[in-house]
Amino acid sequence: RKRGDFMRVVLGAMLLASSVTSFAESDLEKKNYFGFQYSKLTQESDLGDFEPTAVQFNLGHRFNPYVAIEGRLGFRLSEDEKTVNDVEYTIQPVTLLAAYLKVGLDDSLPVRPYLLVGHSSATAKRKTEVNFFRSISDSETVTASDPSYGGGVALNLSPDVSIHGEWVMLDDDDGFDLTAFNLGFHRRY
């Protein structure tokens, strides 16, 4: 029920933002942007939370000062492992792929909160290794693909450069959620 209410609020905000008339062309000279971000991922599991890291590259297009569409492609920086009863469990992110509708306050404000709604796909390698008398290992590659949502705050350092921090739900499975806390940089062109 809570998720449905949240999605209604997000859809209402998107409709409101998209109904705002666009500014003059001179105010929107630089409609595209690119950037990158550091991602601290959290994968819930029965063994506790795994927290690998990744880097993501972003490419976006602003329709007006309030609404943009953004694509993201990410890759692993580090894996995370846990050892339980001499069994080692490892999570290695392989790729992150996402597309979002980004809705927020006017892009020209010094500090700008925003919401993200879209879809993401995350591929990871899960490895289990037992070291008793000899090493036995098993691994599998899994992909989680789900609607994705989140929010963040951007700080404009200049008319063309901003930094941001955000939280994103990448995969919403009860007890096995995959979330990311991202810190990044955007450059408009």
N, C-alpha and C positions, 0 to 999 in steps of 0.2 A: 504494500500500500504506500509506504513512504517513497519508494522509488518512482511509482507512478505520479505522485504529487510533485516530486522534484522535476520529473521530465515535463510535466505540464507547465511549471514555472519557467523552465528553460525555453520551451517552445513559445510561450507567451512573450518572453524577453526577446527572442529572435524575431518574432513577428513585429513587435514594437520597434526594434532597432532597424529592421529592414524597411519600415514604413517612413522613416525619417528621410526627408529630401536630401539629396546629395549636395555637397558644397560645390562652389564654382570649380572649374577645372584647374585653376591656378592653385587652389588649396589642396588638390590631390595629384600634384605633379608626379610624385613617386608612389605608385600604387603597389609595387612589388617589394618583397623583402626576402632576405635569406638570413640564416643564422645557424647556430649550433648550441647544444646544451649538454651539460653533465647530468646524468640521471642516476639517482640512488633508487634501485628497485627493491620492493619488498614482496616476496612470494610467501604467502601463508602455507603451512603444511602441518601435518600431525606431529612432526619432529620439532616444530618451532618455526620462526621466520628465517628465511634465507634472504640475504641482502647483497646481491651482486650489483655491479655498476655497469653503466653503458654510456656511450656518447651518441647523440642524435643530431642529425642535420635537418634543418627546416627550410621550406620554400613556401612562400605565401603570396596571396593577391588580395589587396584591399578593394572592396566594392565601394565603400564610402568610409568616413572616419570611424564608424561604429562596427562594421561587419567585414570580416575577411574569411577566406578559406585557406587552410594550411595543410600541407603534406609533410610527413616526417619519416625519416629512415634512420634506424639506429643499429649500433653494433656493440658487442661486449667489450668492456674494459677489463673487468675482473669477474671471477666466479666466486661462489661462496660454498662452504662445505661444513658439514656437521658429522661428528663421530659419536655413535651410540652403540654400546656393547661391542666394540671392535669392528663395527661396520661403518664405513665412511660413505656418506651421501653427499653428492655434489650437484649444484645447479649451475649450468653455463648458458647464459643468454647467447643466442646466435644472431637473431635479427628482430628488430621491432619495426613495424610498418603501421602508419596511422594517417587518417585524414579527418580533419576537424572543421567545423564551422565555429568561428571565433567571434564572439559578440561582447562588446565592452563599451566603456565610456569613450568620449571623443579622443582620438589618437593624439591630438595636439596637447592634451593636458600633461603636466609634469609627471603625475602619478596616475596610472590608469588600471583599475581592476577589470578583469574580463572572465568570461565563462567559455568553456570548450564543450562541444558535443559532437560526436562522430563515431568512428569505428576504428578498432585497432586489431592487429594480429601480432602475436609474440611467439617466436619459436625458440625453444631452449633444449639443451641436451641434459638429461638427467642420468647420473652415473651412480652406481652402487658398487662398492668394492669391499670384499671381506678378506682379511689377512689373518688366517689361522695358521695352518701348516704351509699353505701356499696361497698366493694371491688369486682370488676369483673375482672377476668383474663383469658387470652387465651394464649396458647403457641403452637408452632409447631417446629419440628426438620427438618432442611433443610440440604441438601448436595450439595456442588458445586464441580464438577469434571471437570478439564480443563487441557490443556497443560500448563506447568509451565516453567518459565525461570528466570534467574537472574545472578548476579555476585557478587564477593567478593574479599577480600584480606586476605591471611593467613600469619601469622608471625610465623616462626619456632623458638621456644625457645630452642630446642635441636633436634638431629636427630629423636627423637621419639615423641616429643610433639609440638603441634602448637595451636595457638589461631586464631580466625578469626572473621571478620565482613562481613556481606553480606546483600544484598537486593534481595528479591524474589517476583515475581508476581505469586500468587497462583491461582487466578481466574480472568480472564480478561473479564469482562462483562461491556459494556459501562455504565458508571455512577454508577456501583456497584462493582468496582474492590476490590479484597482482596489481600493485599500485606503484607509482613513481613520484618522487619529489625531484623536480628539475630546476636547475639554475642555468640561465643562458643569456645569449646575446643575439640581437637582431640588427641588421643594417638594411635600410630602405634604399631602393634604387628605381 
